[in-house]
């Protein structure tokens, strides 16, 4: 596979991981008891987005790195997956 394929895989894995990481450590304004006027009580007090973006990038890089290693060493091939039809 080419580098473009791995970049696309990284992009997909990154978006999947960010949705898994977003809820970690979030406390709402309601839970902290400090609700600012004009905001939703369920809004996060401190979302820590930069930390979550960095963690997501590292996790996605590890996952894609393991995938790259598996494909390039021959431990993972397309023949291992059942196909509903035979490609021509």
Buried (B, 14 or more C-beta within 10 A) or exposed (E): EEEEEBEEBBEEBBEBBBEEBBEEEBEEBEEEEEBEEEEEEEEBBEEBEEEBEEBBBEBBEEBBEEBBEEBEEEEBEEEEEEEEEEEE
